[in-house]
Amino acid sequence: MNTVLFSSTYLCHLQLSLTSVEEQKSYPLITQPMKQPEKAKSKKFKGKGKKNKGGRPKGSLNKNRRNVEFTETQNMLLVNIKKALTLIGDTLKLSYFVYDGALGNNSGVQLVRQCNLHLISKLRYDSALFFPYDGPYSGKGSYKKYGDKLDYANIPKRCLKSSTVEDGIRTDVYQMIMRHKKFADLLGVVIILKTNLKTLKTARVVLFSSNLELASDKLIKYYSLRFQIEFNFRDAKQYWGLDDFMNIKEQQVCNAANLAFFMVNLSHILRHRPNFSGMSIIDLKAWFRAGKYVRETLKLLPQIPEGVSIQSISEKVAALGRVNELERVI
């Protein structure tokens, strides 16, 4: 979800994009305007009330954490994911849905699993994680689920996957299967710990996936590719009018935003073609605008002169607005 500024009004857009791992590019698929979620109001302190009796109420049952109620935003996201999967059909086989920390909770996992996808997201840096219990059965009650709590200052060495040093910063990557008391299922967790070797200050990021078999390097790479969506918004605003339209009605705003991102996709596809491969988006716009201007200008003449090459004239006109020096476009 990205926030785009239109003069003094903020509009939120929920955007689903297909991201190519090989090309490291993102292709907008669905863009829908939405209201900004309201900030939760802090609860007023009511003072100390009567203390309940300790222990669990008699006759109470365990909650099924897989049955969750989604928020309005999550329901909107679920509808759009299903819509995107319907559009794609059997053309591509999708396995993962990547989202920021807003879906780093049990509701997010259950939402994505309903679509037969695995979630990749982020947890809080200080999330309370527990190793799965693998000890003996105590002999009474249900089998214990939670083992030792993870100590971020002393992560077991057996979980270390890689360690690199660059510019005085050591980066350690840990991977483990963990439990969280607010999640229904096990999580494949990857912790990226950065240490400044001079000051010994540390910073960490905690990523997770519902797929327990996903390798740490792939999980990190998939999550980092989310940033490609920012480039799409940059191009849509800078080149394709996402900041310029004056529509105010919901459907008109939706149409204008989707048109801008359609042009982002079209420019991606054109630049894959051999005759446009060396062009920037400015070069593309200059080329097609020049061709249009030349054809419309020639229509004003009573008769097109013989021997006039629209191609060569278009190339000369396009040179006025392009950035890169290009070979002849066929």
N, C-alpha and C positions, 0 to 999 in steps of 0.2 A: 504494500500500500504506500503510495507516495502522495505528498501534499504539494499542489501546484498553486502558485500565486497569480491571481488575476486582479490587478490593481489593488484594491483594499479588501478583497474578498478571498477567503481561503476555500478551496474545493478539494475534497479528498477523492482520489480515484483508486478503486480496487482494480488491480491489473494482474491477470494471469498471463504468464509468458512461457513459451517453450525455449529451453536453453540447450544449445548444442555443446556437448562436452568437448568434442574434437575441435570445433571452430572457436569455442569460447565466445559465442555470441548468443544474444537473447532475441527472440522474435515475439512481439506482443500478439496475444491471441484474443483476449477479452479485456475490455476496459469499461468499467462502469462507475459513474459518479456515486458517491455515497456521503452521508452526513458524517461529520467528525464525531467519534464517540465522546459522550460527555464524561467529564472527569468524575470519578466516584467521590461523593461527599463524605467527609470524615464523620464517623459516628460520634454522637454526643455521649459523654460518660454519664451514666445514670447513677453512679454511686454503688456502694456495696449492697447487694441484695442477700436474700437468704441462701445459705449454702445448701446445695443438694447433697444427698447422701452419696458417699463414695461408691465407686464401682459402677458396673453396667446395669441399666434398668432391666428388671426381670422380664423375660420373654422377648427382648429386642433381638432383631436379626441383623446379620451382616449386610452392609450395603453392597450392591453390585455396581462397582465403579465403572463398568462398561456401559451402563445405562445412565447417560448424562443429559442434562438439559442445556442446549446451546443458546448462546446470546443471539441478539438480532444480527450482529455483524458476522458471527460464526455461521448462522443459517444462510445468510447471503453468500458467504464464501462457499458453503457446501453446495448450494444451488449452482453457482458458477463453475465449480470444479466438475460437477456432473455434466453441465452444459458443454464444457471444454472437452471432456472425454467423449461425449456424443459427436461433437464436431470432428474429432480426430479419428474416431472409429477404429478400424483395424489398420490404418495407415502406419501408425507407430505404436510400439509397445512401450508404455510408460511404467516406471517402477517407483519413482520417488517424487514427493511433493516437498519443496523447500520453502520455508517461511521463517521470518525472524522470531524473536523471543515472545512475540504476542501469542504464538501457538505453542509455547514451551510449557505446556501443562497437559493434564490428563484429557481434558475436553478436546484439545487440539489433536492428540493421538487418536482418540476415538472417532473424531470427525473424518480424518484422513483415511483411517482403516475402513470406514464405511464405503469408501470409494475404491477399495482394493489397492491402495497405494501405501507406501511406507513414508513416514514423516521424518524429515531432517530439520532440526531446529536448535534453539539455544536455551540453556538453563541459566538461572542466576549463578554468579561466580561463587556464591557461598551456599549453594543448594545442599540440603541434608540428604546425602546419598549413603546407602548401606550395601555392603556386600551380601549376596544371597547366603543364607545359612546353610552350611553343609555338614553340621555336626550330627551327633546321634539324636534319636527321638527321646524326649524326656519321659515318655510312658503315659502321659495324660494330656488331654486337650488336643487341640489341632497342632499340626507340625509347625515348628517355628520357621518363619519366613525371613526374618531380618537378622543378619549377622553383625559384624563389627561396622561401626560408622566410619566413613571415610575421613581421614585426617589429611587435609590438603597440604599441611606442612610436612607430612611424612607419607607420601604416596608410595606403596610397595614397589620395589625395583622390578619385580616380575611383570609389572604393567607397563614398563617403559618400552616404547616402540622405536623411538629415534631421539637423537640428541645432536644438535648442530650449534656451532658458534659463528656468528657473523657480526662484525663491527662492535665487538665487546658485549654482544647480547647472546646469551645461551637460550636456545629454544628446545624444550623437552616436550615430547608428545607421549601421552599415556592413553591407553585404551583398556577398558574393562566393562564387564557386564554388571550392572548395578540395579538396586531397587530404590524406589522413592515411595514414601508412605502415602503420597497423594496420587500416585499412578497405579493403574490396575495391572500393568504388565512390566516385565523386565525391560531395561533400557540399555542399548549399546552406547556407552559414554566415551567421549574423547576429550581429554583435558590438554589444552595447550598452555604450557607454563613458560613464561619468558622471565629471565633473570639478568639484570644488569650486573656484570661481573665486577664493576668498579664500586658501585653503591650498594650492591646486593638487594636492591629493590626488585620486587616481583610483581607480575601481572598475569592473570590467567583468564582463559575463556573456556567455558564448559559447553560442548556441543553434544548432541545425542541423536540417535536414530532408533526407530522402532524395529529396524532390521538388525538383529544381533550379529549377523555374519558380515556386515559391511566393513571393509578394511578402513583403518584410520585415515590413510592418505586420500582415499576416495571420498570419505565423509567430509574431510576438510576442503577438498577441491570442489565438491558439489555445493557446499555452503558458501564458499567464497565466490562462486559464479553468480550468486544473487546480485552482486554489484553491477552486473551487465545491464540490469533493468534501469539503473540510473543513467546509463548512456542513452538508452532509448528515450527517456524523458528529456534528457539534454537535447537530443536531435529534434524531438518533436517540438520543443519550445523554440529552439534556435533557428530551425529551418522550415518547419511545417505548420506554423501558426497556432500551436497550442496555447500560447500566451496572448494571442491577438483577437480571437473571436469575441463577439459582444453578445452572444446568446445568454439568456437567463432562464429559459424553461428547461425542465429536466431532460426531456427527450432531445431537445436541440443541443444541449451541452454534451449529452452522451454521443450524439451523432458527430459533433465537431471533434470531440476527443478521439473517437474511433477512426475518423478520417485522417487525423494527424498521425496516428500510430500505423494506419494502413500505409501511409506514405513512407514511414520509417521502414516497414517490411519491404515495400517495393524497391526502395533505394538499396537495401541489403541485397535483394535478389539481382538487381541490375548490375551491381558492382561485382557479382560473381561471374558475369559474362566476360569472355575474353576481350571484347572490344570496349568495355567500360571498366576493366579491372584496375587501371591506374588512376581512376577519377575519385575525387572527394565528392561529398554531397553538393558542395558549391559548384564544382565542375559539371556534375550531372544537371543541376538546375540551369546553369548557363547554356549547356548544350541543347536541351529540349526547349528552353525559352527562345533561343536563337532560331531554331528550326521553325517554331510557331510564328515568330515575327517575320521571318523571310517569306513564308508561304502566304501570310495575311497581306504583306506589303505587295507581293506579286499579283494578288487578286485585284489590287487597285489599278493596275495598269490595263489599258485597253487590250493589249496583246503582249504575251510574254515573249521577250526577245529570243531569237534563236541562239543556240549555243550557251545559254545560261545554265550553269550547274548549281542547283539548289544546295547540293552537298557542300561544294567549295565555299559558297557564300555563307552558309550556316557556320562552317568552321571559322571563318574570319570574324563573324559577329560573336560567336561563342568565346573567342579569344579575349574579347573585351571584359568578360565577367569571370573567367575561370582563374584558378589559382595555380594549377600545375601545368607545366609544358607537356603536351601530350602528343603521341603519335596520331596519325590519321585514323579517325573513327569510321568504321565501315557500317 
